[in-house]
Amino acid sequence: MPRSTYAHRCCFWCLSRFDVVEALSRKNKDRRQGGSPVTATSTSGAQIDQANQGAPSPSQTGTSVNVHGTQQRSRPTSGLDHVLNAVTHEQSNETLDDNGLVDFYRHGIHSQTWSLFDKPSDARMCYIGTSLSNLSHLVSVEKCGNGSALHYPTPQIRRIVSWKPGADLPGLQVRSDLTHDLTLFPAQDVRDALVDAFFTDINPGFPVIDESEFRAAYSDKESPPPLLLYQAVLLGGARVCQHPKVVESRSFVKAVLYHRAKTLWDIRFENDRVTLVQAALIFSWHVETADNVSMGSYYWISVACGIAYGLGMHRNLTQSSSTVMPQPARHLFRRLWWTLFQSAVATALEHGRPLLIQMKETDQPPLSEADLVESNGYVNRNIHLEYCVHNSTLCEIIADIINMHSPGSLQENSLAERAAMDCRLAAWLIALPSTRDFYMLQLRLHYNTALLHLHRTTIQMATTPDSAYSTKLCGTATDSIVSIFGSMIQAQAIRKCYITSLTAVIAAAIHATREMHLAIQHHITLLALQSQSQLEALFPIMRELAQPWPTVKAILKLFQHILERSKTAMMAQSVNNVSNLDTLLTPDMECPPMDWDLIFSALHSDDSLEHTEQDWSNVASWIRN
């Protein structure tokens, strides 16, 4: 247990029950009298700090920040104060928890308006689940089996929090300085550039935010966007922003912004579950460390999936539904769901893990132009609908390819099944527009990645009559991937690529490496050199991808190491006419062994650790002082 956490818990348990009860009583009495509560020390429970005994030292005082950003001097605090604040916080939540279900049963089930529980905030939404769930059955009994609504308004079950976290928040009591850090932002010009970059380069193909609503709140200092979402948007924008100050120290900027957004997530400050889904999806763009199990894209997508399922985002909420959810919220749900599905397929393919979403579990119809209507009542023309629809369709095919290769699949990975997948991929490609903008290039990148994953397993079965056909398909897919990335680099658009770019470049490099080794093994030097050239063509691409995706540095090291070993083998073969590749790659051949520590070390540039925090990255809160 961390020392600070241990000390905080000890502070609580060292206080007697009498101390806590007495202090709570005094605190409530002072509130009724309109005065500020006095502070009880944790040593005797009877000593009281008097405000007129002299000004406290700076270490004894603290400041609180109200919703408008103005600082107010607070009284001295003690360990008992933190306990009282935590107890009050929990009591407030427990009261809401105790009454929420009753209020929902009495008022929410028969509600005809979404804003029934609009006091003092917007209602939370409740997804009642399938007909098998207890809550769904309860609603059915209450409504005598009538009604097909999947969502109902419910009262808040968490206390209403200010836009800015206060020092009394339980998660911040050990680090009260975080209350200041979490609401620091870059300078205005950098901040504007980050927001614009997000909505220009990320949101069009990854439409997780209502742009009109966010921009309206962003320009309104009295009602800014949710703090977690705001910091997440800045983080996403930092990946692609071309502002000189961001370009100069991009890794540092991303690290600072991620720290702030992630801390807000960790202290569970945000109550809006839709905002949590949006933030988790944006977090999937960020690489913090080489750990892709307890963090990383698959982790964040799994978190987003869990919350989205709980909200019923996977269910169809058309006009025929009797739900009272506002239309803009339905549109946002559908955009979020299909973005989440595409991301879930992409991360499952990248990491070779189970699909987080199965199509049989959802009845959401495909995206349409109507789903691009935002809260202002207008269609957001910045969203690339054609890309989103085509990519969703392709992801359905890729999901079936993943299921074909799942360990527990009852299906046999037969040639007939692969042929059926080929037909579906061909039909998808024929329907694809012939334009060459970034989003169409990315779709073709995804298509060729799917081809490689589908057919490279056939190549491994050398006795299969279609192995030569699959080898040729994989070869052309690899060439296409190199060409597509070349076009992206030329257009300076590679920074927009999602994690699917990593999957594509690794798959292409693996195929080139395999063909090179096979050619060496069969003494076909010219083919080996051809595959070597194909692999080397991927190295500049990896260097470009390493800027937005630092883990590509390790991938580049790996394949450079493999290439050097293969070159040594080819040289030895040409001199000694040795026929066995296994012999060529033995330690006796003076070939450098695989240095896995070197290959997978330093996934992030050390330069990011040498930067000192710049003034422009920590401008004081822009809320009116």
C-alpha positions as CSV (number, residue, x, y, z in Angstrom):
1,M,0.0,0.0,0.0
2,P,1.4,3.5,-0.8
3,R,2.6,5.3,2.2
4,S,0.4,8.3,1.6
5,T,-2.7,6.1,1.3
6,Y,-1.7,4.2,4.4
7,A,-1.2,7.4,6.4
8,H,-4.6,8.7,5.2
9,R,-6.3,5.5,6.3
10,C,-4.5,5.4,9.6
11,C,-5.6,9.0,10.2
12,F,-9.2,7.8,9.9
13,W,-8.9,4.7,12.0
14,C,-6.9,6.4,14.8
15,L,-9.9,8.7,15.5
16,S,-12.4,7.4,18.0
17,R,-16.0,7.0,17.1
18,F,-16.7,9.7,19.7
19,D,-14.4,12.2,18.0
20,V,-16.1,11.7,14.7
21,V,-19.6,11.9,16.0
22,E,-18.8,15.0,18.2
23,A,-17.1,16.8,15.3
24,L,-20.0,16.0,13.0
25,S,-22.4,17.4,15.5
26,R,-20.4,20.6,15.9
27,K,-20.1,20.9,12.1
28,N,-23.9,20.7,11.6
29,K,-24.5,23.1,14.5
30,D,-22.1,25.7,13.0
31,R,-23.9,25.4,9.7
32,R,-27.3,26.0,11.2
33,Q,-25.9,29.1,13.0
34,G,-24.4,30.4,9.8
35,G,-20.8,30.3,11.0
36,S,-17.8,28.5,9.8
37,P,-17.1,25.2,11.6
38,V,-14.2,25.1,14.0
39,T,-11.5,22.5,13.7
40,A,-11.0,19.8,16.2
41,T,-7.5,18.4,16.6
42,S,-6.9,14.7,16.2
43,T,-5.0,14.4,19.5
44,S,-7.6,14.9,22.1
45,G,-10.9,15.7,20.4
46,A,-11.4,18.5,22.9
47,Q,-9.1,21.3,21.8
48,I,-10.5,23.8,19.4
49,D,-8.5,26.1,17.1
50,Q,-9.8,29.7,17.5
51,A,-9.7,31.9,14.5
52,N,-8.5,34.9,16.5
53,Q,-5.4,33.3,17.9
54,G,-3.2,34.7,15.1
55,A,-2.9,34.2,11.4
56,P,-2.0,30.6,10.5
57,S,1.2,29.9,8.6
58,P,1.0,29.2,4.8
59,S,1.5,25.5,5.5
60,Q,-1.6,25.5,7.7
61,T,-3.9,27.3,5.3
62,G,-5.3,26.3,2.0
63,T,-7.2,27.8,-0.9
64,S,-10.4,26.6,-2.5
65,V,-11.5,27.5,-6.0
66,N,-15.1,28.1,-6.8
67,V,-16.8,27.4,-10.1
68,H,-15.8,30.8,-11.5
69,G,-12.1,30.1,-10.8
70,T,-11.7,32.7,-8.0
71,Q,-9.6,31.5,-5.1
72,Q,-11.0,31.8,-1.6
73,R,-9.0,31.6,1.6
74,S,-10.0,28.6,3.7
75,R,-9.5,27.8,7.3
76,P,-6.7,25.5,8.5
77,T,-7.4,21.9,7.9
78,S,-6.5,18.8,9.8
79,G,-6.7,15.0,9.3
80,L,-10.1,15.0,11.0
81,D,-11.4,17.6,8.5
82,H,-10.5,15.2,5.7
83,V,-12.4,12.4,7.4
84,L,-15.4,14.7,8.0
85,N,-15.4,15.7,4.3
86,A,-15.2,12.1,3.2
87,V,-18.0,11.1,5.6
88,T,-20.2,13.9,4.3
89,H,-19.4,13.0,0.7
90,E,-20.3,9.4,1.3
91,Q,-23.4,10.3,3.3
92,S,-24.6,12.5,0.4
93,N,-24.1,9.7,-2.1
94,E,-25.7,7.1,0.2
95,T,-28.9,9.2,0.5
96,L,-29.1,9.4,-3.3
97,D,-28.4,5.7,-3.7
98,D,-31.1,4.8,-1.1
99,N,-33.9,6.9,-2.8
100,G,-32.9,6.6,-6.5
101,L,-34.6,3.3,-7.2
102,V,-37.8,4.2,-5.4
103,D,-38.0,7.5,-7.2
104,F,-37.4,5.7,-10.5
105,Y,-40.2,3.2,-9.8
106,R,-42.6,5.9,-8.7
107,H,-42.0,8.5,-11.4
108,G,-39.5,7.3,-14.0
109,I,-41.4,4.3,-15.5
110,H,-44.5,6.4,-16.4
111,S,-42.6,9.5,-17.3
112,Q,-43.5,11.1,-20.6
113,T,-40.6,13.6,-20.6
114,W,-36.9,13.2,-20.4
115,S,-36.4,16.1,-18.0
116,L,-38.6,14.8,-15.2
117,F,-35.6,14.6,-12.8
118,D,-34.2,17.8,-14.1
119,K,-33.7,19.2,-10.6
120,P,-30.9,20.1,-10.0
121,S,-29.3,18.6,-13.1
122,D,-30.1,16.6,-16.2
123,A,-31.5,13.1,-15.5
124,R,-29.3,10.1,-15.7
125,M,-30.4,7.5,-18.1
126,C,-31.3,3.9,-17.2
127,Y,-31.0,1.0,-19.7
128,I,-33.3,-1.7,-18.4
129,G,-31.6,-4.5,-20.4
130,T,-33.2,-7.5,-22.2
131,S,-36.5,-9.1,-21.2
132,L,-34.5,-11.5,-19.1
133,S,-33.3,-8.9,-16.6
134,N,-35.0,-8.2,-13.3
135,L,-35.3,-4.5,-14.0
136,S,-36.9,-5.1,-17.4
137,H,-39.4,-7.5,-15.8
138,L,-40.2,-5.0,-13.1
139,V,-41.0,-2.3,-15.7
140,S,-43.1,-4.8,-17.7
141,V,-45.1,-5.7,-14.6
142,E,-45.6,-2.1,-13.7
143,K,-46.8,-1.2,-17.2
144,C,-48.8,-4.4,-17.6
145,G,-46.6,-5.6,-20.5
146,N,-47.1,-2.4,-22.5
147,G,-44.3,-0.3,-23.9
148,S,-41.1,-1.1,-25.8
149,A,-38.8,1.6,-24.3
150,L,-35.3,0.5,-23.5
151,H,-34.3,3.7,-21.6
152,Y,-35.9,5.6,-18.8
153,P,-34.9,8.8,-16.9
154,T,-33.7,8.2,-13.4
155,P,-32.8,10.6,-10.6
156,Q,-29.1,11.3,-9.9
157,I,-27.5,8.7,-7.6
158,R,-24.3,10.8,-7.2
159,R,-24.0,14.3,-5.7
160,I,-23.8,17.2,-8.1
161,V,-20.3,18.4,-8.4
162,S,-18.9,21.7,-9.5
163,W,-17.1,22.0,-12.8
164,K,-13.8,22.2,-11.0
165,P,-12.8,19.6,-8.4
166,G,-12.5,21.0,-4.9
167,A,-9.8,20.1,-2.3
168,D,-12.5,18.3,-0.2
169,L,-12.9,15.6,-2.9
170,P,-11.9,12.4,-1.1
171,G,-9.6,11.3,-4.0
172,L,-7.7,14.6,-3.7
173,Q,-7.2,15.0,0.0
174,V,-3.7,13.5,-0.1
175,R,-2.7,15.7,-3.0
176,S,-4.6,18.9,-2.6
177,D,-2.3,20.6,-5.2
178,L,-4.0,18.5,-7.9
179,T,-7.1,20.7,-7.6
180,H,-5.0,23.5,-9.2
181,D,-3.1,21.3,-11.7
182,L,-6.2,19.6,-13.1
183,T,-7.7,22.9,-14.3
184,L,-4.5,24.3,-15.9
185,F,-4.6,24.6,-19.7
186,P,-2.2,25.6,-22.4
187,A,-2.1,29.2,-23.6
188,Q,-5.1,30.4,-25.6
189,D,-3.5,30.2,-29.0
190,V,-2.2,26.6,-28.3
191,R,-5.5,25.6,-26.8
192,D,-7.4,26.8,-29.8
193,A,-5.1,25.0,-32.1
194,L,-5.5,21.7,-30.1
195,V,-9.3,21.9,-30.2
196,D,-9.3,22.8,-34.0
197,A,-6.8,19.9,-34.7
198,F,-9.1,17.4,-32.9
199,F,-12.2,18.4,-34.8
200,T,-10.3,18.7,-38.1
201,D,-8.2,15.5,-38.1
202,I,-9.7,13.1,-35.6
203,N,-13.4,13.6,-35.1
204,P,-14.4,13.4,-38.8
205,G,-13.5,9.7,-38.9
206,F,-13.9,9.1,-35.2
207,P,-17.1,11.0,-34.5
208,V,-17.4,10.7,-30.7
209,I,-18.2,14.3,-29.8
210,D,-21.1,16.6,-30.7
211,E,-18.9,19.3,-32.3
212,S,-21.5,22.1,-32.2
213,E,-22.3,21.5,-28.6
214,F,-18.6,21.3,-27.5
215,R,-17.6,24.4,-29.4
216,A,-20.5,26.4,-28.0
217,A,-19.5,25.4,-24.5
218,Y,-15.8,26.0,-25.3
219,S,-16.5,29.6,-26.2
220,D,-18.7,30.2,-23.1
221,K,-16.7,30.9,-20.0
222,E,-19.8,30.6,-17.8
223,S,-20.6,27.1,-18.9
224,P,-17.5,25.3,-20.2
225,P,-17.4,21.7,-21.5
226,P,-17.1,18.9,-18.9
227,L,-13.6,19.1,-17.5
228,L,-12.7,15.4,-18.3
229,L,-13.9,15.7,-21.9
230,Y,-12.2,19.1,-22.3
231,Q,-8.8,17.7,-21.2
232,A,-9.4,14.6,-23.4
233,V,-10.0,16.7,-26.5
234,L,-6.8,18.6,-25.8
235,L,-5.0,15.3,-25.5
236,G,-6.4,14.0,-28.8
237,G,-5.6,17.3,-30.5
238,A,-2.0,17.1,-29.3
239,R,-1.4,14.0,-31.5
240,V,-2.1,15.9,-34.7
241,C,-1.7,19.6,-33.9
242,Q,0.8,21.4,-36.0
243,H,1.2,24.4,-33.7
244,P,5.0,25.2,-33.5
245,K,5.0,24.9,-29.7
246,V,3.3,21.5,-29.8
247,V,5.5,20.2,-32.5
248,E,8.6,21.3,-30.6
249,S,7.8,19.1,-27.6
250,R,4.9,16.9,-28.6
251,S,5.8,14.0,-26.4
252,F,6.0,16.3,-23.4
253,V,2.7,18.0,-24.2
254,K,0.9,14.6,-24.6
255,A,2.3,13.3,-21.3
256,V,1.1,16.4,-19.4
257,L,-2.3,16.4,-20.9
258,Y,-2.8,12.7,-20.4
259,H,-1.7,12.9,-16.8
260,R,-4.4,15.5,-16.1
261,A,-7.2,13.7,-18.0
262,K,-6.3,10.4,-16.5
263,T,-6.2,11.8,-13.0
264,L,-9.7,13.2,-13.5
265,W,-10.7,9.7,-14.6
266,D,-9.0,8.0,-11.6
267,I,-10.6,10.1,-9.0
268,R,-14.0,9.4,-10.6
269,F,-14.8,13.1,-10.8
270,E,-17.1,12.8,-13.9
271,N,-20.6,11.6,-13.3
272,D,-21.9,11.6,-16.9
273,R,-21.4,8.1,-18.3
274,V,-21.6,9.2,-21.9
275,T,-18.7,11.5,-21.2
276,L,-16.8,8.5,-19.8
277,V,-17.4,6.6,-23.0
278,Q,-16.2,9.5,-25.1
279,A,-13.1,10.0,-22.9
280,A,-12.2,6.3,-22.9
281,L,-12.4,6.2,-26.7
282,I,-10.1,9.2,-27.0
283,F,-7.7,7.6,-24.5
284,S,-7.4,4.7,-26.9
285,W,-5.3,7.0,-29.2
286,H,-2.7,7.5,-26.5
287,V,0.3,5.2,-25.8
288,E,1.5,5.7,-22.2
289,T,3.9,2.8,-21.9
290,A,4.7,-0.5,-23.6
291,D,2.1,-2.1,-21.3
292,N,-0.8,-2.9,-23.5
293,V,-2.6,-5.2,-21.0
294,S,-3.5,-3.0,-18.0
295,M,-3.6,0.1,-20.3
296,G,-3.5,0.9,-23.9
297,S,-6.1,0.8,-26.7
298,Y,-7.6,-2.6,-26.0
299,Y,-7.9,-1.7,-22.3
300,W,-9.6,1.6,-22.9
301,I,-11.9,0.2,-25.6
302,S,-13.0,-2.6,-23.2
303,V,-13.8,0.1,-20.5
304,A,-15.8,2.1,-23.1
305,C,-17.6,-1.1,-24.1
306,G,-18.6,-1.9,-20.6
307,I,-20.1,1.5,-20.0
308,A,-21.7,1.6,-23.4
309,Y,-23.4,-1.8,-22.8
310,G,-24.6,-0.5,-19.5
311,L,-26.1,2.6,-21.2
312,G,-27.8,0.5,-23.9
313,M,-25.9,2.1,-26.7
314,H,-26.0,-1.2,-28.6
315,R,-29.8,-1.1,-28.9
316,N,-31.9,0.4,-31.7
317,L,-33.6,3.7,-30.7
318,T,-35.5,4.6,-33.8
319,Q,-38.6,6.8,-34.1
320,S,-40.7,3.7,-33.6
321,S,-39.3,3.2,-30.1
322,S,-41.3,4.6,-27.2
323,T,-38.2,6.0,-25.6
324,V,-38.3,9.6,-24.4
325,M,-34.6,10.1,-25.0
326,P,-34.1,13.3,-27.0
327,Q,-33.3,12.9,-30.7
328,P,-29.8,14.4,-30.6
329,A,-28.9,12.0,-27.8
330,R,-30.0,9.1,-30.0
331,H,-27.9,10.3,-32.8
332,L,-24.9,10.6,-30.6
333,F,-25.5,7.1,-29.2
334,R,-25.4,5.6,-32.7
335,R,-22.3,7.5,-33.7
336,L,-20.6,6.4,-30.5
337,W,-21.7,2.8,-30.9
338,W,-20.4,2.4,-34.4
339,T,-17.1,4.2,-33.6
340,L,-16.8,1.9,-30.6
341,F,-17.5,-1.2,-32.8
342,Q,-14.8,-0.2,-35.3
343,S,-12.3,0.4,-32.6
344,A,-13.1,-2.9,-30.8
345,V,-12.5,-4.8,-34.0
346,A,-9.3,-2.9,-34.7
347,T,-7.8,-3.5,-31.3
348,A,-8.9,-7.2,-31.2
349,L,-7.1,-7.7,-34.6
350,E,-4.0,-5.8,-33.4
351,H,-3.6,-7.7,-30.1
352,G,-5.1,-11.1,-31.1
353,R,-7.6,-10.9,-28.3
354,P,-11.3,-11.7,-28.1
355,L,-13.8,-9.4,-29.7
356,L,-15.3,-7.1,-27.2
357,I,-18.5,-6.7,-29.4
358,Q,-20.4,-9.4,-31.2
359,M,-22.8,-8.3,-33.8
360,K,-25.5,-10.7,-32.6
361,E,-25.7,-8.7,-29.4
362,T,-26.7,-5.5,-31.1
363,D,-29.6,-4.3,-33.2
364,Q,-28.3,-0.8,-34.0
365,P,-28.9,0.0,-37.7
366,P,-26.1,1.4,-39.8
367,L,-25.2,5.1,-39.7
368,S,-27.1,7.4,-42.0
369,E,-27.0,11.2,-42.7
370,A,-29.7,11.7,-40.1
371,D,-27.3,10.5,-37.4
372,L,-25.0,13.4,-38.2
373,V,-27.6,15.9,-37.0
374,E,-26.1,17.5,-33.8
375,S,-27.6,19.4,-30.9
376,N,-27.9,22.6,-32.9
377,G,-30.3,20.9,-35.4
378,Y,-27.9,20.8,-38.3
379,V,-25.9,18.1,-40.0
380,N,-22.2,18.1,-39.2
381,R,-20.7,18.1,-42.7
382,N,-17.2,17.6,-41.2
383,I,-18.0,14.0,-40.3
384,H,-16.9,11.6,-43.1
385,L,-20.1,9.5,-43.2
386,E,-18.9,7.5,-46.3
387,Y,-15.8,6.4,-44.4
388,C,-17.7,5.5,-41.2
389,V,-20.3,3.4,-43.1
390,H,-17.7,1.5,-45.3
391,N,-15.4,0.9,-42.4
392,S,-18.2,-0.4,-40.2
393,T,-19.1,-2.9,-43.0
394,L,-15.5,-4.0,-43.4
395,C,-15.2,-4.4,-39.7
396,E,-18.1,-6.8,-39.7
397,I,-16.2,-8.9,-42.2
398,I,-13.0,-8.7,-40.1
399,A,-14.9,-9.6,-37.0
400,D,-16.0,-12.9,-38.7
401,I,-12.4,-13.5,-39.7
402,I,-11.4,-13.1,-36.1
403,N,-14.1,-15.5,-35.0
404,M,-12.9,-18.0,-37.6
405,H,-9.6,-18.1,-35.8
406,S,-10.9,-18.0,-32.2
407,P,-9.7,-20.9,-30.0
408,G,-13.2,-21.9,-28.9
409,S,-14.8,-21.6,-32.4
410,L,-16.9,-24.6,-33.4
411,Q,-16.3,-23.8,-37.0
412,E,-13.4,-25.3,-39.0
413,N,-11.1,-22.9,-40.7
414,S,-11.9,-24.5,-44.1
415,L,-11.0,-23.4,-47.6
416,A,-14.8,-22.9,-48.3
417,E,-15.1,-20.5,-45.4
418,R,-12.1,-18.5,-46.6
419,A,-13.5,-18.5,-50.1
420,A,-16.7,-17.0,-48.7
421,M,-14.7,-14.3,-46.9
422,D,-12.9,-13.6,-50.2
423,C,-16.2,-13.0,-51.9
424,R,-17.4,-10.6,-49.2
425,L,-14.1,-8.7,-49.3
426,A,-14.3,-8.5,-53.1
427,A,-17.9,-7.2,-53.0
428,W,-16.9,-4.6,-50.4
429,L,-13.9,-3.4,-52.5
430,I,-16.1,-3.2,-55.7
431,A,-18.5,-0.9,-53.8
432,L,-15.7,1.4,-52.5
433,P,-15.4,4.8,-54.2
434,S,-12.3,5.3,-56.3
435,T,-11.2,8.5,-54.7
436,R,-7.8,8.8,-53.1
437,D,-8.3,11.1,-50.2
438,F,-7.0,10.2,-46.7
439,Y,-10.1,8.3,-45.6
440,M,-10.4,6.2,-48.7
441,L,-6.7,5.4,-48.4
442,Q,-7.3,4.3,-44.9
443,L,-10.1,2.1,-46.0
444,R,-7.9,0.4,-48.5
445,L,-5.2,0.0,-45.8
446,H,-7.8,-1.8,-43.7
447,Y,-8.8,-4.0,-46.6
448,N,-5.3,-5.1,-47.4
449,T,-4.6,-5.7,-43.7
450,A,-7.7,-8.0,-43.6
451,L,-6.4,-9.9,-46.7
452,L,-3.0,-10.5,-45.0
453,H,-4.6,-11.8,-41.9
454,L,-7.0,-14.1,-43.7
455,H,-4.6,-15.6,-46.2
456,R,-1.3,-15.9,-44.3
457,T,-2.7,-18.9,-42.3
458,T,-3.3,-20.6,-45.6
459,I,0.3,-20.0,-46.6
460,Q,1.5,-21.8,-43.5
461,M,-0.3,-25.0,-44.7
462,A,2.1,-25.8,-47.5
463,T,0.1,-28.8,-48.7
464,T,-3.0,-26.7,-49.4
465,P,-3.6,-26.3,-53.1
466,D,-4.5,-22.6,-52.6
467,S,-1.3,-21.7,-50.8
468,A,0.3,-20.3,-53.9
469,Y,-2.8,-18.2,-54.5
470,S,-2.7,-16.9,-50.9
471,T,1.0,-16.2,-51.2
472,K,0.4,-14.0,-54.2
473,L,-2.5,-12.2,-52.5
474,C,-0.4,-11.5,-49.5
475,G,2.4,-10.2,-51.7
476,T,0.2,-7.8,-53.5
477,A,-1.4,-6.7,-50.3
478,T,2.0,-5.9,-48.8
479,D,2.9,-3.9,-51.9
480,S,-0.4,-2.0,-51.6
481,I,0.3,-1.2,-48.0
482,V,3.7,0.3,-48.8
483,S,2.1,2.3,-51.6
484,I,-0.8,3.6,-49.4
485,F,1.5,4.7,-46.6
486,G,3.7,6.4,-49.2
487,S,0.7,8.4,-50.4
488,M,-0.2,9.3,-46.8
489,I,3.3,10.5,-46.0
490,Q,3.4,12.6,-49.2
491,A,0.1,14.2,-48.2
492,Q,1.4,14.7,-44.6
493,A,-1.6,12.9,-43.3
494,I,0.0,9.9,-41.5
495,R,-0.5,11.6,-38.2
496,K,-4.3,11.0,-38.6
497,C,-3.9,7.2,-38.6
498,Y,-5.5,5.1,-35.9
499,I,-4.0,2.0,-34.3
500,T,-4.9,0.1,-37.5
501,S,-1.8,1.6,-39.1
502,L,0.3,-0.4,-36.6
503,T,-1.5,-3.6,-37.5
504,A,-1.0,-3.0,-41.2
505,V,2.7,-2.2,-41.1
506,I,3.5,-5.1,-38.8
507,A,1.5,-7.6,-40.9
508,A,3.3,-6.4,-44.1
509,A,6.7,-6.6,-42.4
510,I,6.0,-10.1,-41.2
511,H,5.0,-11.3,-44.6
512,A,8.1,-9.8,-46.2
513,T,10.3,-11.4,-43.6
514,R,8.7,-14.8,-44.1
515,E,9.1,-14.7,-47.8
516,M,12.8,-13.6,-47.4
517,H,13.5,-16.5,-45.1
518,L,11.8,-19.0,-47.4
519,A,13.8,-17.7,-50.4
520,I,17.0,-18.1,-48.4
521,Q,16.1,-21.5,-47.3
522,H,15.5,-22.6,-50.9
523,H,18.6,-20.8,-52.3
524,I,16.6,-18.3,-54.4
525,T,18.7,-15.3,-53.7
526,L,17.0,-13.0,-56.1
527,L,13.6,-13.6,-54.5
528,A,15.3,-13.1,-51.1
529,L,16.7,-9.7,-52.2
530,Q,13.2,-8.8,-53.6
531,S,11.6,-9.5,-50.2
532,Q,14.5,-7.7,-48.5
533,S,13.7,-4.6,-50.6
534,Q,10.1,-4.9,-49.7
535,L,10.9,-5.0,-46.0
536,E,13.3,-2.1,-46.2
537,A,10.6,0.0,-47.9
538,L,8.6,-0.3,-44.7
539,F,11.4,1.2,-42.5
540,P,10.8,4.9,-43.5
541,I,7.1,4.3,-42.9
542,M,7.8,2.9,-39.4
543,R,9.9,6.0,-38.7
544,E,7.0,8.3,-39.7
545,L,4.5,6.2,-37.7
546,A,6.8,6.3,-34.6
547,Q,6.0,10.0,-34.2
548,P,2.3,9.5,-33.3
549,W,2.8,5.9,-32.1
550,P,6.0,5.6,-30.1
551,T,5.8,1.8,-29.8
552,V,6.6,1.5,-33.5
553,K,10.2,2.3,-32.5
554,A,10.4,-1.2,-31.0
555,I,8.9,-2.7,-34.1
556,L,11.4,-0.9,-36.3
557,K,14.3,-2.2,-34.1
558,L,12.9,-5.8,-34.3
559,F,12.7,-5.9,-38.1
560,Q,16.1,-4.1,-38.5
561,H,17.6,-6.8,-36.3
562,I,15.9,-9.6,-38.3
563,L,17.1,-8.0,-41.6
564,E,20.7,-7.9,-40.4
565,R,20.6,-11.5,-39.5
566,S,19.1,-12.4,-42.9
567,K,21.8,-10.4,-44.7
568,T,24.4,-12.3,-42.8
569,A,22.8,-15.6,-43.7
570,M,22.6,-14.6,-47.4
571,M,26.3,-13.6,-47.4
572,A,27.3,-16.9,-45.8
573,Q,25.1,-18.8,-48.2
574,S,26.7,-17.2,-51.2
575,V,30.2,-17.9,-49.9
576,N,29.8,-21.3,-48.3
577,N,26.9,-22.6,-50.4
578,V,25.2,-23.7,-47.2
579,S,21.7,-25.0,-47.8
580,N,20.1,-25.1,-44.4
581,L,18.6,-21.9,-43.0
582,D,18.6,-23.3,-39.5
583,T,22.4,-23.8,-39.8
584,L,22.8,-20.3,-41.1
585,L,21.2,-18.8,-38.1
586,T,23.1,-20.7,-35.5
587,P,25.5,-18.9,-33.2
588,D,28.4,-20.7,-34.9
589,M,27.9,-18.4,-37.9
590,E,29.0,-15.3,-36.1
591,C,25.5,-13.9,-36.5
592,P,24.5,-11.5,-33.7
593,P,21.9,-13.2,-31.4
594,M,18.5,-11.7,-30.9
595,D,18.9,-8.9,-28.3
596,W,15.3,-8.7,-27.1
597,D,16.2,-6.2,-24.3
598,L,17.6,-3.9,-27.0
599,I,14.7,-4.4,-29.3
600,F,12.0,-3.7,-26.8
601,S,13.8,-1.1,-24.7
602,A,13.2,2.7,-24.8
603,L,9.8,2.6,-26.4
604,H,9.6,6.3,-25.7
605,S,12.1,9.0,-26.5
606,D,14.2,10.0,-23.5
607,D,14.0,13.6,-24.8
608,S,10.5,13.8,-23.4
609,L,11.9,13.4,-19.9
610,E,14.4,16.2,-20.3
611,H,11.9,18.9,-21.1
612,T,11.0,21.3,-18.3
613,E,7.4,22.4,-18.2
614,Q,6.8,25.4,-20.5
615,D,4.9,28.5,-19.4
616,W,2.5,28.1,-22.3
617,S,1.3,24.6,-21.2
618,N,0.2,25.8,-17.8
619,V,-1.8,29.0,-18.2
620,A,-4.1,29.5,-15.2
621,S,-7.7,28.5,-15.5
622,W,-9.6,30.4,-18.2
623,I,-12.7,30.5,-16.1
624,R,-13.4,34.1,-15.1
625,N,-11.4,35.3,-12.1
